[in-house]
Amino acid sequence: MPFPFPPPRPGPARSGLPWEPEEESTVRAAWVAAAPDADREALCREIAEKVERGVGGVVARLRQLGCDPGRPGGVLDRPWGTPPPPGSGAQA
């Protein structure tokens, strides 16, 4: 009896592999250079194709690189995962 589900589609070539510093540089440079009014989804797809990664992987990496994945060209006020300074009023 054949397996009832189709075989999985192949993903991006580098999906699941460790990130290389060159890839991270490419992702950060492309994001920071983007115009603030750029289409966020299209930009993420373009970057993902360039580094042969999935869009979700690129979005996750943007946060780790200090970029704001919600704003093309935007950067985070503090590194991802760093708590705000005491007394700043900002939430973690």
N, C-alpha and C positions, 0 to 999 in steps of 0.2 A: 504494500500500500504506500503510495507516495506521500511525502510530508505535505500537510494541507496548507502551509504558508509559503509564499514566495521567498526566495533567498533575500537576505538584507541587501540594500543598496550600498555600494561602496561609498565611503565618506571621503573627506578631504585627505590628501596624501599624508600630511603631518599630524592629523588628528590623533590625540592620545600620546604623542611623543613629547619628551621634555622640550621646553622652549629654549631656543638659542638666543644669546644676547643680540645678534643681528636682527632676529625676528622682532624682538622687543623694541629695538631702536626703530625699525620700520613702522611698527604699529603706533608707537608714541609720536613719531615725527609726522606721520600721515594725519593723526587725530589733531594734534596741536596746530598743524598748518591749515586745517579745514576752516572754511568760513562759518561764522556762527549760525547762519541761516541755511546751512547745508542739510540735505535730507539725511537724517541720522541712520535710518535703516539702509539706505543705498550706500552710505559711506562705510558702514560696518561690513556689508557684503563685499564691497570693493577691497577693503583691507583684508578680509578673510581670504578672498581669492588670491591676493598678492602673496600672503604668507602660507597659503595652502592649509588653512585651519577652518574650523567651523565658526559661524557667527557667534554662537554662545561662548566659545573659547576666547574669541577676540574681546567680547564685552567684559568677560571676567578678567582678562589680562589688563584691559584698560584701567580698571580699578586698582589693580596691583601696581600699575605704573604711575599712579597719581593723576590719572585723567578722569574727568567726569563723563561717564558714558551716556548721560542724558543730555549733554550739551556739546555738539561738535565744536572743537577748538577749546573746550573748557578743561580746566584742571581743578583738582580737589584742593580745598583749603589746607588740608593736612593729609599725610599719607593714609591710605586705606587701612583701617583697623587700629589707628592710633587714637586714643581717647582725647577729648578736648582738654585744654588746659583748665585747671581748677579756677572757678570763678568767672569763666568766660560766658556762662549762660547757654552754651551750645550743648546739644544732646549728643550722646555717643552713638 
